[in-house]
Amino acid sequence: MANANLNDAEVKALVERLRQSKAKILAEIRKAVIGQEQVVDEVLMSFFAGAHCLITGVPGLAKTLLIKSIGEILDLQFRRIQFTPDLMPSDITGTEVLEEDKATKQRALRFKQGPLFGNIILADEINRTPPKTQAALLEAMQEHQVTVAGVTYKLPEPFFVLATQNPIEQEGTYALPQIQQDRFMFSSIIGHLPRDQEVAVIEQTTRAATPKLERVMTGEELLHYQRIVREVPVVEPIVRYAVQIAAASRPTEKSAPDFVRDYVAWGASSRASIYLVLAAKARAVLDGRFHVSVKDIQAVAMPVLRHRVVTNFRAESARIKSEDLVKKLLDYVKPPASGL
């Protein structure tokens, strides 16, 4: 059950309330963002799972608008950081400044918070900044804190990092290290809209009036629902299925299929198994269910694994992408008995 003090009826009521809240959130998002249903669902799952999301897409596809809109709807503080080659770690974490007390004339150091001190952090074009600044995000993403001059400062809760990458311009960029990519639960791909939806976008964005978004949920309510998601029960065969999918992606495993040995340089870590289950829990609850099924694991496998299955030169030569291998893995690993 979601809480020792709640009975089954109360749990079902909570889950149903969350499902209805999701419907309201989607209705508000549609006022500002047209289409991109898959990316919207993945971002919402990452929010309710309390995890981070990496979004890859060319400019002009409403990545910033989507994330900012969700911040307004959930009544969260939105911060956008434009990552550039000259951005330093202190530019995002904050720094100590020397200030003089006007009354006593005494000088003292005071910590000035950086833009990481928000609820939703949009790390725009994260691959344009050097590894030193990229690494400054690691502690914030994992521990929800930053350390400056030996002093640790807690970040506000809830805290999410949504990073974007531009796949078409690689000159002057710094590939995100695999260890940091692993911190993101999802790697989402945002693509061009179908023609009819693009027409609707043009009609909406060229009007004088801008849509007013209504608040659906507070940060405190979101934290409460995150705890509910964590307590969704998962039967052992489902957990084992998630572990088998991640393990099968590792070329060093004895049970790895031939296509993994041929085309994979590095497979998914144990964190992938954790995120498969956690994302499946979030998907189930947002769908109004308090149990995880095989279909939940399969539905989240692509965004969880596509940035964790690293292809080798042979795969690149054959134009085989990580997404192709994830699909093969889902076909290769047999799910547990039907009904789960």
C-alpha positions in Angstrom: 0.0 0.0 0.0 1.1 3.6 -0.5 1.2 4.3 3.2 0.8 2.2 6.3 -2.1 4.4 7.4 -4.0 4.0 4.1 -6.3 1.2 3.2 -6.8 -0.1 -0.3 -9.8 2.1 -1.0 -7.8 5.2 0.0 -4.9 4.1 -2.2 -7.2 3.6 -5.2 -8.6 7.1 -4.6 -5.1 8.6 -4.5 -4.1 6.9 -7.8 -7.4 8.0 -9.4 -6.8 11.5 -8.3 -3.4 11.5 -9.8 -4.7 10.1 -13.1 -7.2 12.9 -13.2 -4.5 15.5 -12.4 -2.5 14.1 -15.3 -5.5 14.7 -17.6 -5.7 18.3 -16.3 -2.0 18.8 -16.8 -2.1 17.5 -20.4 -5.1 19.8 -21.1 -3.2 22.8 -19.9 0.0 21.8 -21.8 -2.1 21.6 -25.0 -2.9 25.3 -24.7 0.7 26.1 -25.3 2.3 23.0 -27.0 0.8 21.2 -29.9 1.7 17.5 -30.5 4.9 15.9 -29.2 2.7 13.5 -27.1 5.5 11.0 -26.5 8.0 13.6 -25.2 5.3 15.1 -23.0 4.5 11.8 -21.5 8.2 11.0 -20.9 8.8 14.4 -19.2 5.8 13.9 -16.9 6.9 10.4 -16.0 10.4 11.7 -15.1 8.8 14.4 -12.9 6.6 12.0 -11.0 9.5 9.6 -10.7 11.7 12.4 -9.3 14.3 11.9 -12.0 16.0 13.9 -14.8 15.5 13.9 -18.5 17.8 14.5 -21.5 16.0 15.8 -24.6 17.6 15.8 -28.1 16.2 17.7 -31.0 16.9 20.4 -33.5 16.2 24.1 -32.6 12.7 25.4 -32.9 10.7 22.4 -31.7 9.3 24.0 -28.5 11.6 22.2 -26.0 11.9 25.4 -23.9 8.2 26.2 -24.2 7.2 22.7 -23.1 9.4 22.7 -20.0 8.5 26.3 -19.0 4.8 25.5 -19.4 5.1 22.5 -17.2 6.8 24.6 -14.6 3.8 27.1 -14.6 1.2 24.3 -14.5 2.9 22.6 -11.5 3.7 26.0 -9.8 7.4 25.3 -9.8 10.3 27.8 -10.2 11.7 27.6 -13.7 15.4 28.4 -14.4 17.0 28.4 -17.9 20.7 28.1 -18.2 22.2 28.7 -21.7 25.3 26.5 -21.8 28.2 28.2 -23.7 31.9 27.4 -24.1 32.9 30.1 -21.6 30.4 29.0 -18.8 32.2 28.3 -15.5 31.0 26.0 -12.7 30.5 29.0 -10.4 28.2 30.5 -13.0 25.6 27.8 -12.3 26.2 26.8 -8.7 26.8 30.3 -7.3 29.8 31.9 -5.7 30.9 33.8 -2.6 30.9 37.6 -2.8 32.5 40.1 -0.4 30.0 42.5 1.1 30.4 45.3 3.6 27.9 45.9 6.4 26.8 49.5 6.1 26.3 49.9 9.8 29.4 48.2 11.2 31.6 48.7 8.0 32.7 45.1 8.5 33.3 42.9 5.5 32.1 39.3 5.2 31.7 36.7 2.5 28.1 35.9 1.5 27.0 33.1 -0.8 25.2 34.3 -3.9 23.0 31.5 -5.3 23.4 30.5 -8.9 20.6 29.6 -11.3 20.7 25.9 -10.1 18.7 27.1 -7.2 15.3 26.4 -8.7 12.8 23.6 -9.2 13.0 23.0 -12.9 16.4 23.6 -14.5 16.6 23.8 -18.2 20.2 23.1 -19.2 20.0 24.4 -22.7 22.5 22.8 -25.2 24.4 21.1 -22.4 26.9 19.8 -24.9 28.2 23.3 -25.7 29.9 23.8 -22.4 33.3 22.2 -21.3 33.3 19.0 -19.2 34.3 20.9 -16.0 31.0 22.8 -16.0 29.0 19.7 -17.1 30.5 17.9 -14.1 29.2 20.7 -11.8 25.8 19.3 -12.5 26.6 15.8 -11.2 26.4 16.6 -7.5 23.3 18.7 -8.1 21.5 15.9 -10.1 22.5 13.1 -7.8 22.5 14.6 -4.3 20.2 17.7 -4.9 22.9 19.9 -3.4 26.0 22.0 -4.4 29.2 22.5 -2.6 31.0 25.9 -2.8 34.2 26.7 -0.9 33.7 23.6 1.2 30.2 24.5 2.3 27.2 22.4 1.1 24.0 24.1 0.2 20.7 22.1 -0.3 18.7 22.8 -3.5 15.0 23.4 -3.3 12.6 20.5 -3.7 11.4 19.2 -6.0 14.4 19.5 -8.2 14.7 18.4 -11.9 17.3 18.9 -14.6 16.0 18.8 -18.1 19.0 19.1 -20.5 18.8 19.6 -24.2 21.2 18.7 -27.0 21.3 19.9 -30.6 22.2 16.9 -32.8 22.9 18.8 -36.1 25.8 21.1 -35.0 28.8 19.3 -33.4 31.5 21.8 -34.1 32.7 23.3 -30.8 30.7 20.9 -28.7 31.7 18.6 -25.9 30.1 15.2 -25.9 28.3 14.5 -22.6 30.4 11.9 -20.7 28.7 8.5 -20.4 28.8 8.8 -16.6 26.7 11.9 -16.7 24.3 10.6 -19.4 23.7 7.7 -17.0 22.3 10.2 -14.4 19.4 11.0 -16.7 16.5 8.5 -16.4 15.2 9.2 -19.9 16.8 10.2 -23.2 13.9 11.6 -25.2 13.9 12.5 -28.9 11.8 15.4 -30.1 11.2 15.5 -33.8 9.3 17.5 -36.4 5.5 17.6 -36.2 3.1 16.2 -38.8 1.9 18.7 -41.3 -1.5 19.3 -39.8 0.0 19.9 -36.3 2.6 22.2 -37.7 -0.2 24.3 -39.4 -1.9 24.5 -36.0 1.3 25.7 -34.4 1.7 28.5 -36.9 -1.9 29.6 -36.4 -1.5 29.6 -32.6 1.9 31.3 -32.4 1.0 34.1 -34.8 -2.0 35.3 -32.9 -1.8 38.4 -30.6 -3.1 36.6 -27.5 -1.0 34.1 -25.6 -2.7 31.2 -23.7 -3.0 31.6 -19.9 -2.0 28.4 -18.1 -3.8 27.4 -14.9 -2.0 25.9 -12.0 -2.9 22.3 -11.5 -0.6 21.1 -8.8 1.8 22.5 -6.2 5.4 21.4 -5.5 4.3 19.9 -2.2 1.6 17.8 -3.9 4.1 16.7 -6.5 6.5 15.5 -3.8 3.6 13.6 -2.2 2.8 11.8 -5.4 6.5 11.0 -5.9 6.4 9.1 -2.7 3.2 7.3 -3.9 5.0 6.3 -7.1 8.0 4.9 -5.1 5.6 2.6 -3.1 3.9 1.0 -6.1 4.4 -2.7 -5.6 6.2 -4.7 -8.3 6.2 -8.5 -8.4 9.5 -10.3 -8.5 9.1 -11.6 -12.1 8.7 -8.1 -13.4 11.8 -6.9 -11.6 13.7 -9.9 -12.9 12.5 -9.1 -16.5 13.9 -5.5 -16.2 17.2 -6.9 -14.9 17.4 -9.4 -17.8 16.9 -6.7 -20.4 19.7 -4.5 -19.0 22.0 -7.5 -18.5 21.4 -8.7 -22.1 22.8 -5.4 -23.4 26.2 -6.0 -21.9 28.7 -7.7 -24.3 30.7 -9.0 -21.4 27.7 -11.1 -20.2 27.9 -14.8 -21.1 24.2 -14.8 -21.9 24.5 -11.8 -24.2 23.1 -12.3 -27.7 25.3 -12.3 -30.8 24.1 -8.9 -32.0 25.1 -7.4 -28.7 28.6 -8.9 -28.8 29.0 -7.7 -32.4 27.7 -4.1 -32.1 27.8 -3.0 -28.5 30.8 -1.4 -26.9 29.2 -0.8 -23.5 25.9 -2.0 -22.2 23.5 -0.6 -19.6 24.5 -0.3 -15.9 22.5 -1.4 -12.9 21.1 2.1 -12.8 19.3 1.2 -16.0 17.4 -1.6 -14.3 16.5 0.7 -11.4 15.2 3.3 -13.9 13.3 0.7 -15.9 11.3 -0.2 -12.8 10.9 3.3 -11.4 9.8 4.7 -14.8 7.3 1.8 -15.1 5.9 2.6 -11.7 5.4 6.2 -12.7 3.7 5.2 -16.0 1.4 2.8 -14.2 0.3 5.4 -11.6 -0.2 8.1 -14.2 -2.4 5.6 -16.0 -4.5 5.1 -12.9 -3.0 1.7 -11.9 -1.3 0.7 -8.6 0.7 -2.2 -10.1 3.3 -2.5 -12.8 2.9 -4.8 -15.9 5.3 -6.1 -18.6 3.9 -3.5 -21.0 5.0 -0.7 -18.6 8.6 -2.0 -18.7 8.5 -2.4 -22.5 7.0 1.1 -22.9 9.8 2.8 -21.0 12.7 0.6 -22.3 13.6 2.8 -25.3 14.0 6.2 -23.5 15.8 4.4 -20.5 18.2 2.4 -22.7 18.9 4.4 -25.9 21.7 6.5 -24.2 23.0 3.6 -22.2 23.6 1.1 -25.0 26.8 2.5 -26.6 27.5 1.2 -30.1 31.0 0.3 -31.4 32.7 1.2 -34.7 31.3 -1.9 -36.4 27.7 -0.8 -35.6 28.5 2.7 -36.9 29.9 1.3 -40.1 26.7 -0.7 -40.6 24.6 2.3 -39.7 23.1 0.4 -36.7 21.8 2.8 -34.0 21.3 2.1 -30.3 17.5 2.3 -30.9 17.8 -0.6 -33.3 19.6 -2.7 -30.7 17.1 -1.8 -27.9 14.3 -3.1 -30.2 16.2 -6.3 -30.7 16.7 -6.7 -27.0 13.0 -6.4 -26.3 12.4 -9.2 -28.9 15.3 -11.3 -27.5 14.4 -11.2 -23.8 11.2 -13.2 -23.2 8.8 -11.6 -20.7 7.4 -13.5 -17.8 4.1 -15.4 -17.9 1.1 -13.5 -19.4 -1.2 -11.7 -17.0 1.6 -9.7 -15.3 
